[in-house]
Amino acid sequence: MKSIEIPYQKNKGRRYRFFEMLPGLLSWSILIIPFVLSWINPTLCVLVIIAYLLLWFVKSAGLTIRSLQGYKVIQDHMKLPWPQMLVELQSRKVTQPEKSVPTWHYDNIRRLQDHGPVIEPSAMIHAIVIAAYNETREVLEPTIQSVLASEYDMQKVILVFAYEGRDGAQSEQAVLDLVKEYGGQFMKAMAFKHPLTEGEVRGKGGNITFAGRGLEKYLTENKIDPLRVIVTTLDSDNRPHKYYLAALSYLYAMAPDPARVSFQPVPMFTNNIWDAPAPMRVIATGNTFWNVVLSLRPHMIRNFSSHAQSMKALIDTDFWSVRTIVEDGHQFWRTYFRYDGDHDVYPIYLPIFQDAVLSSTWRKTIKAQFIQIRRWAWGASDVAYVMETGFFKPNKVPRLDLTFKFLRLLEGHVSWATAPLLLAFAAFVPAFLNSDDFTSNQLPIIASRIQTFAMVGIVVTLFLSLKLLPPKPARYKHHRTLFMVLQWAILPVTTIVFNSLAALNSQTRLIFGWNLNKFDVTDKAVVKEDKQRVM
């Protein structure tokens, strides 16, 4: 079986290192271009910057439209009777016709009447793997309760806690107590204590992989076919929608080859949105809408945060990578190469509710937010992995598909690092370096007008963000809602500091080989009714 693992640092050759450096080299080069062009040819520089601004204006319009479409799709899917639809899929007949049920459901029933599913819905088993590290009961318990609140038979659900051996005794006891207290409500509940293992980065990948192997042993002992088991990974603060398991089962039944499909719900960072500071609220809302937009673009969607995959696929890929801190997105590529490109990600248009970043103090919260996004941006390390594994190792991956996926990966990380800075400052560079040039001095005015039109997108996002807000906790007064509107004034600052600079940090580290070999777990403070934060 061909290796799909990331090489150790000592085994990375010059070619691999070059492609690790490539995103950072491109990003820094692009940021320097306005200065170089302003010196060589100010007029050309102005034209290039205007073209870039217009390109992003068009992109912004597209993102705004996608946000509106995505919001409607998710709202519609949250209203669908998924448990009833799943029963009808199993029986191959409509038991209770409803106007709210879309026509594609009836098409699916007719399709299964002709060609049955690979796995019947009644035969499916869900394994919920919750990764924990130093979290308290206050953080962990609501996650279990949200799973139990699902409109799904819990006797077909296995609860798996993956916790670290380096956890303190108090955290370990919290996990064991919860398994003991709630375990009887599931088909099976188990907890796996991940030991420190040589060759692994200190991260979530090693933790959930250890738990996955423990789950595999349980399935083997009980003679359960891995293809029947759908594994969902949750962070300790994740709250799946009540129809998530039913919708996941539905899509799994309809997949022609479910082992070669990953399933991606929509992460929404709204659990504690009322408690988080304004910068974190803006970032969390922006991340939520980006996930909404991606859900409508199946060619771009990748595993992120909470996702689901068949146990068979996990066994075939030897579970998640233990050598990277971004095991979620990287798992897409592992599966893609294991199956020679025959791998898709199906969106689930239902939310997994997650926390915005919140620590014990304002300063710690700011730091934790930057570190979280820097960790996400470490996905730029996949550029070298995809190039090496896809183009320089023997495989049967379709070259055209691989090329498009690689270019999207590279462009996405470069834009992440450069676009906010260029949109904010590039228009001022020619005027700063050529104060006597008329064209250069007109550029900031032109840029301002383009950006004014682009403000429509922010207004739409503001409106939708208010629609997505959970009920306001009683501990806050009505003026808190006003702050939810005023907070958008700091969007340019948060975009530059927490997106662009965090991405540049990761890419610059890759240039110099300063690897992030430790998964910095995001603090998860819980705010009590007296507004005190509990870690």
C-alpha positions in Angstrom: 0.0 0.0 0.0 1.4 3.4 -1.0 2.3 5.8 1.7 0.1 8.9 2.1 1.8 10.2 5.3 3.6 13.5 5.6 7.4 13.0 5.6 9.3 13.9 8.8 11.3 17.1 8.6 14.6 15.2 8.2 13.2 13.3 5.2 11.9 16.4 3.3 14.1 16.9 0.3 14.8 20.2 -1.4 11.9 19.9 -3.7 9.4 19.4 -0.8 10.9 22.3 1.0 10.6 24.5 -2.0 6.9 23.9 -2.2 6.5 24.4 1.5 8.1 27.8 0.9 6.0 28.6 -2.2 2.9 30.1 -0.6 5.0 32.5 1.6 7.3 33.4 -1.3 4.3 34.2 -3.5 2.5 36.2 -0.8 5.5 38.4 0.1 6.2 38.9 -3.6 2.7 40.0 -4.3 2.8 42.4 -1.3 6.0 44.0 -2.7 4.7 44.4 -6.3 2.9 47.7 -5.6 6.1 49.2 -4.4 8.2 47.9 -7.2 5.7 48.9 -9.9 5.3 52.4 -8.4 9.0 52.9 -8.8 9.2 51.4 -12.3 6.0 52.5 -13.9 3.4 54.4 -11.8 0.7 54.4 -14.4 0.9 50.6 -14.9 0.9 50.2 -11.1 -2.4 52.2 -10.9 -4.0 50.1 -13.6 -3.0 46.9 -12.0 -4.3 48.0 -8.6 -7.6 49.2 -10.1 -8.0 45.8 -11.9 -7.3 44.0 -8.6 -9.9 46.1 -6.8 -12.5 45.5 -9.5 -11.7 41.8 -9.4 -12.4 41.7 -5.6 -15.5 43.9 -6.1 -16.9 41.2 -8.4 -15.8 38.5 -5.9 -17.4 40.4 -3.1 -20.7 40.6 -5.1 -20.5 36.9 -5.7 -19.9 36.2 -2.0 -22.8 38.4 -1.0 -25.2 36.5 -3.4 -23.8 33.2 -2.1 -24.3 34.2 1.5 -28.0 35.0 0.8 -28.5 31.7 -1.1 -26.7 29.7 1.5 -28.7 31.3 4.3 -31.9 30.3 2.6 -30.8 26.8 1.8 -29.7 26.2 5.4 -33.0 27.6 6.8 -34.9 25.4 4.4 -33.0 22.3 5.3 -33.4 23.0 9.0 -37.2 22.9 8.5 -37.2 19.6 6.6 -38.6 16.5 8.4 -35.3 14.6 8.2 -36.4 11.7 10.5 -39.5 11.1 8.5 -37.7 11.3 5.2 -35.2 8.8 6.5 -38.0 6.4 7.4 -39.4 6.8 3.9 -36.1 6.2 2.4 -35.9 2.9 4.3 -39.4 1.8 3.4 -39.1 3.1 -0.2 -42.6 4.7 0.1 -44.0 8.0 1.2 -45.9 7.5 4.4 -47.0 11.1 4.9 -46.8 13.4 1.9 -45.9 17.0 2.8 -45.7 20.1 0.7 -42.5 21.1 2.6 -40.7 18.0 1.3 -38.7 18.7 -1.8 -39.1 16.8 -5.0 -35.6 15.4 -4.9 -36.7 13.3 -1.9 -39.3 11.5 -4.1 -36.7 11.1 -6.8 -34.3 9.5 -4.3 -37.0 7.0 -3.2 -37.7 6.0 -6.8 -34.0 5.6 -7.4 -33.6 3.3 -4.4 -36.6 1.3 -5.5 -34.6 0.4 -8.6 -31.2 0.2 -7.0 -31.0 -0.2 -3.2 -28.5 1.6 -1.1 -25.1 0.2 -0.3 -26.1 0.4 3.4 -29.7 0.5 4.5 -30.5 3.4 7.0 -31.6 0.8 9.6 -28.2 -0.8 9.5 -26.2 2.3 10.1 -24.3 3.0 13.3 -22.9 6.5 14.2 -19.8 7.0 16.2 -19.4 10.4 17.7 -15.7 11.1 18.6 -15.3 14.0 21.0 -11.8 15.3 21.3 -11.0 16.8 24.7 -7.9 18.4 26.2 -8.1 20.0 29.6 -11.8 21.0 29.2 -14.0 21.1 32.2 -17.4 19.5 32.7 -19.1 22.8 31.9 -17.7 22.7 28.4 -18.1 18.9 27.7 -21.5 18.2 29.1 -23.5 20.4 26.8 -21.9 18.7 23.8 -23.2 15.3 25.0 -26.6 16.7 25.8 -26.9 18.2 22.3 -26.1 14.8 20.8 -28.7 13.2 23.0 -31.2 15.9 21.9 -30.9 14.6 18.3 -34.0 13.2 16.8 -32.3 9.9 16.2 -32.2 6.5 17.9 -29.4 6.7 20.5 -29.1 2.9 20.6 -27.5 3.3 17.2 -24.9 5.8 18.4 -21.5 5.1 20.0 -20.0 7.8 22.1 -16.2 8.0 22.0 -14.2 10.4 24.2 -10.7 11.0 23.0 -8.7 12.7 25.7 -5.0 13.3 26.3 -2.8 11.5 28.7 -1.2 14.8 29.6 -4.6 16.1 30.8 -4.7 16.9 34.5 -6.4 14.5 36.9 -9.4 16.8 37.2 -10.0 16.8 33.4 -9.6 13.1 33.1 -12.1 12.6 36.0 -14.6 14.9 34.2 -14.5 12.7 31.1 -14.8 9.4 33.0 -17.7 10.8 35.1 -19.5 11.9 32.0 -19.1 8.5 30.3 -20.4 6.8 33.4 -23.3 9.2 33.8 -24.5 9.3 30.2 -23.1 6.1 28.8 -26.3 4.1 29.4 -28.2 6.3 27.0 -26.0 5.3 24.0 -25.4 2.0 22.2 -21.9 2.1 23.8 -19.8 4.8 25.5 -16.1 4.6 25.8 -13.1 6.8 26.6 -9.5 6.5 25.3 -6.6 8.1 27.0 -4.0 9.1 24.4 -0.4 8.6 25.5 2.5 10.8 24.4 3.9 9.0 21.4 7.2 9.5 19.7 6.9 10.8 16.1 3.6 12.5 16.7 3.0 16.3 16.9 1.2 17.3 20.0 -2.2 17.6 18.4 -5.7 16.5 17.9 -4.8 14.1 15.1 -2.9 11.7 17.3 -5.6 11.9 19.9 -8.5 11.0 17.7 -6.5 8.4 15.8 -5.7 6.6 19.0 -9.4 6.6 19.8 -10.3 5.5 16.3 -8.1 2.5 16.6 -9.7 1.6 19.9 -13.1 1.9 18.2 -11.9 -0.3 15.4 -11.0 -3.0 17.9 -14.4 -2.8 19.5 -16.1 -3.2 16.1 -13.9 -6.1 15.2 -14.7 -7.9 18.5 -18.4 -7.3 17.9 -18.2 -8.3 14.2 -19.6 -5.0 13.0 -18.8 -4.1 9.4 -16.8 -0.8 9.3 -18.8 0.3 6.3 -21.9 0.4 8.5 -20.3 2.9 10.9 -20.2 6.6 10.2 -17.7 8.5 12.3 -18.3 12.2 13.2 -15.5 14.1 14.9 -16.6 16.9 17.3 -14.5 19.4 19.2 -15.5 19.6 22.9 -17.6 22.8 22.3 -19.6 21.5 19.3 -23.4 21.2 19.3 -24.8 19.3 16.3 -28.3 20.3 15.0 -31.0 18.0 16.1 -31.5 16.7 12.6 -27.7 16.3 11.9 -27.6 12.5 12.4 -30.8 11.9 10.4 -29.5 14.1 7.5 -26.1 12.4 7.6 -27.7 9.0 7.5 -29.9 10.1 4.5 -26.9 11.3 2.5 -24.9 8.2 3.4 -27.7 6.0 2.1 -27.8 7.9 -1.1 -24.0 7.9 -1.8 -23.1 5.4 -4.6 -19.9 4.5 -2.7 -20.2 5.9 0.8 -16.6 4.9 1.7 -15.3 7.4 -0.8 -17.3 10.4 0.5 -16.8 12.7 3.4 -19.7 14.7 4.8 -19.3 18.3 5.9 -21.9 20.2 7.9 -21.8 24.0 8.3 -19.7 25.2 11.3 -21.4 28.2 12.9 -19.6 30.0 15.6 -22.6 31.2 17.6 -22.8 29.2 20.8 -21.3 32.0 22.9 -21.5 34.9 20.5 -23.2 37.2 23.0 -20.3 36.6 25.5 -17.4 37.1 23.2 -15.6 40.5 22.7 -16.5 42.5 19.6 -13.4 41.6 17.6 -14.1 37.9 18.2 -17.7 38.3 17.3 -16.8 39.9 14.0 -14.3 37.1 13.2 -16.7 34.3 14.3 -19.5 35.8 12.1 -17.1 36.1 9.1 -16.0 32.5 9.5 -19.6 31.4 9.8 -20.6 33.0 6.5 -17.4 31.8 4.7 -18.5 28.3 5.7 -22.0 29.0 4.4 -20.6 30.2 1.1 -18.3 27.1 0.8 -21.2 24.8 1.4 -22.7 25.9 -2.0 -19.4 25.3 -3.8 -18.8 21.5 -3.6 -15.7 21.8 -5.8 -14.0 23.8 -3.1 -15.4 22.3 0.1 -12.9 20.4 2.3 -13.0 18.7 5.6 -13.0 21.4 8.3 -13.5 21.1 12.1 -16.4 18.7 12.6 -16.9 16.3 9.7 -18.0 12.7 9.1 -16.5 9.8 7.2 -17.1 6.0 7.0 -15.1 3.9 9.4 -13.9 1.9 6.4 -12.4 5.0 4.8 -10.7 5.8 8.1 -9.2 2.3 8.3 -8.1 2.6 4.7 -6.3 5.9 5.4 -4.9 4.7 8.8 -7.2 7.3 10.4 -6.0 10.9 10.6 -2.5 12.2 10.2 -0.5 12.4 13.5 2.2 14.6 11.9 0.2 17.8 11.4 -1.8 20.2 13.5 -4.4 20.6 10.7 -5.6 17.0 10.6 -9.2 18.0 9.5 -8.4 19.6 6.2 -5.4 17.3 5.6 -7.7 14.3 5.9 -9.4 15.3 2.6 -6.1 14.9 0.8 -5.2 11.6 2.6 -8.5 10.1 1.4 -8.2 11.7 -2.0 -4.8 10.1 -2.6 -5.7 6.8 -1.0 -8.5 6.4 -3.4 -6.6 7.8 -6.4 -8.8 10.9 -6.7 -12.1 9.0 -6.3 -13.2 11.0 -3.3 -15.9 13.7 -2.8 -17.2 15.9 0.0 -20.9 16.1 0.4 -22.2 19.3 2.1 -24.8 18.8 4.9 -26.8 22.0 4.9 -27.3 21.9 8.7 -25.2 23.7 11.3 -22.8 22.4 13.9 -22.8 25.2 16.5 -19.4 26.1 17.9 -17.9 28.6 20.3 -16.4 31.9 19.3 -12.9 32.3 20.9 -13.2 33.3 24.6 -10.6 33.1 27.3 -10.4 34.2 30.9 -9.2 37.7 30.0 -9.5 40.1 27.1 -5.8 39.9 26.3 -5.7 36.1 26.4 -8.8 36.1 24.2 -7.0 38.2 21.6 -3.9 36.0 21.7 -6.0 32.8 21.5 -7.8 34.1 18.4 -4.6 34.9 16.6 -3.2 31.5 17.4 -6.4 29.7 16.3 -6.4 31.4 12.8 -2.6 30.9 12.5 -3.3 27.2 13.1 -6.0 27.1 10.5 -3.6 28.9 8.1 -1.0 26.2 8.6 -3.1 24.3 6.0 -0.7 26.0 3.6 1.7 23.2 4.5 -0.6 21.0 2.4 0.7 22.7 -0.8 4.0 20.8 -0.6 2.2 17.6 0.4 -0.2 17.8 -2.6 2.5 18.6 -5.0 4.9 15.9 -3.8 2.2 13.1 -3.4 0.2 14.1 -6.5 2.8 15.0 -9.1 6.0 13.2 -8.0 4.8 9.9 -6.6 3.2 7.1 -8.7 -0.6 7.4 -8.5 -3.7 7.2 -10.7 -5.2 10.5 -9.7 -6.7 12.4 -12.8 -4.1 15.1 -13.6 -6.6 17.8 -14.6 -8.6 17.4 -11.5 -5.5 17.4 -9.3 -4.1 20.5 -11.1 -7.3 22.5 -10.5 -7.5 21.4 -6.8 -3.8 22.3 -6.3 -4.2 25.7 -7.9 -7.3 26.4 -5.8 -5.4 25.4 -2.6 -2.4 27.6 -3.5 -4.6 30.6 -4.5 -6.7 30.3 -1.5 -3.8 30.5 1.0 -2.1 33.3 -1.0 -5.3 35.4 -1.1 -5.9 34.7 2.6 -2.5 36.4 3.4 -2.5 39.2 0.8 -6.0 40.3 -0.1 -6.9 42.3 3.1 -3.6 44.2 3.1 -3.8 45.0 -0.6 -7.4 46.1 -0.5 -6.6 48.3 2.5 -3.3 49.9 1.5 -2.2 49.2 -2.1 -4.1 52.2 -3.5 -2.0 54.6 -1.3 1.4 53.2 -2.3 1.8 54.9 -5.8 0.7 58.3 -4.3 3.1 57.9 -1.4 6.1 57.1 -3.7 5.1 59.5 -6.5 3.5 62.5 -4.9 3.8 64.6 -8.0 2.0 62.0 -10.3 -1.6 63.0 -11.0 -2.8 59.4 -11.8 -1.2 58.1 -8.6 -3.0 60.7 -6.5 -6.3 59.9 -8.1 -6.1 56.2 -7.2 -7.1 56.5 -3.5 -10.3 58.4 -4.6 -11.1 55.7 -7.2 -10.4 52.9 -4.7 -12.6 54.6 -2.1 -15.5 54.7 -4.5 -15.1 51.0 -5.5 -15.0 50.1 -1.8 -18.0 52.2 -1.1 -20.1 50.1 -3.5 -18.6 46.9 -2.0 -20.0 48.0 1.4 -23.3 46.5 0.3 -21.8 43.1 1.1 -21.1 44.2 4.7 -24.7 45.5 5.1 -26.0 42.1 3.9 -23.7 40.2 6.2 -24.8 42.5 9.1 -28.4 41.7 8.4 -27.9 38.0 8.1 -25.7 37.9 11.2 -28.6 39.4 13.3 -30.9 36.7 11.8 -28.5 34.0 12.9 -28.0 35.2 16.5 -29.2 32.8 19.2 -31.6 34.3 21.9 -29.9 37.0 24.0 -29.0 35.7 27.5 -30.9 37.3 30.3 -27.6 38.6 31.8 -27.3 41.1 29.0 -29.4 44.3 28.5 -31.0 45.4 25.2 -28.1 47.7 24.3 -26.0 44.7 23.8 -27.9 44.2 20.5 -26.8 47.7 19.4 -23.2 46.6 19.9 -23.8 43.7 17.6 -24.4 46.3 14.8 -21.7 48.8 15.7 -19.0 46.0 15.9 -18.8 45.9 12.1 -16.9 49.2 12.1 -13.8 47.2 13.2 -14.0 44.7 10.3 -11.0 46.1 8.4 -8.8 45.9 11.6 -9.9 42.3 12.4 -9.5 41.2 8.8 -5.9 42.5 8.6 -4.7 41.5 12.1 -6.4 38.2 12.6 -6.6 36.9 9.0 -3.9 38.4 6.9 -1.2 38.7 9.5 -2.0 35.2 11.0 -1.7 33.6 7.5 1.5 35.5 6.8 2.9 34.3 10.1 2.2 30.6 9.2 3.6 31.0 5.6 6.7 32.8 6.8 7.3 30.0 9.3 7.1 27.6 6.4 9.7 29.6 4.5 12.2 29.3 7.3 11.2 25.8 8.5 9.9 27.0 11.8 7.3 24.3 12.0 4.2 24.4 14.2 4.6 21.1 16.0 2.1 21.7 18.7 -1.7 22.0 18.5 -2.5 25.1 20.6 -5.9 24.2 22.0 -8.2 27.2 21.9 -9.4 28.3 25.3 -13.0 27.6 26.0 -14.3 29.8 28.7 -17.9 29.5 29.8 -19.8 32.6 31.1 -22.1 32.1 34.0 -25.3 34.1 34.7 -23.2 36.4 37.0 -20.9 37.1 34.0 -18.0 35.2 35.6 -15.9 33.2 33.2 -15.2 29.6 34.0 -12.3 27.8 32.2 
